[in-house]
Amino acid sequence: MSSPKAEVASMLEALADDVNFEDIQYHLYVLEKVNRGLERVESEGAVPHEEVKKRLNKWLVG
């Protein structure tokens, strides 16, 4: 896993040159949320895709 500084630098490089501060803040927010989610999956595990489909089927089909 790369450092937060390296992740932000990479994110900034991927953005358009005319990006504004609000766009940068939004991308930082998303980056942080994704990283937190990945950390949570590592520490707590995740629900397998098939199990999610089975659970959703109860709600969507009736």
N, C-alpha and C positions, 0 to 999 in steps of 0.2 A: 504494500500500500504506500502510495506516495505521500509526501507531507502536504499539509493544508496549503502552504505557500505555493508548492508546485501545482496542486490542483487548481488553485485560483489563477495562477499564471497561464495554465493550459486553457482554462475556461475563457480568460480574457483574449487570448490569441484566436480562439474560435469565433468570437463575436465580431460583428461588422465594425468598421472603423467609425461609423457615425452613431454608435450606440450611446444612449444617455445614461445618467446615473441611476434613474429608476429601473431601466432595463438591467443594469449591472446588479442592483440590489435584488431584483427578482431572480436572476440566475444564481446568485449566491444563496438565496433562500432555498431554491430547488436543490442545489448541490448539497446543502446541509441536510435537507430532508432525506434525500436519497442515501447519503452516507449514514445517517441515523438508522434508516431502514435496513441497510446492509449489516450494520453492527448488530441490530436486534435479531436479524435472521441468524447470524453467527452465534449469538449468545442464547437465544431462545428456540431457534429452529423455525421452520415454516410449515404451512399446511400444503401437502402435495396437490398438484393441479387436479388430479382426478377427484380428490376429496372435496375440493372447492366446487367443482362441477356438480358433484352429488348434493352438496349443501344448497347450492343455488337452485338446483332443479326443483327442490321442495317449494321454493318461493316463486319461481317463474312459471312452473307448470300448474301448480295449484294443489 
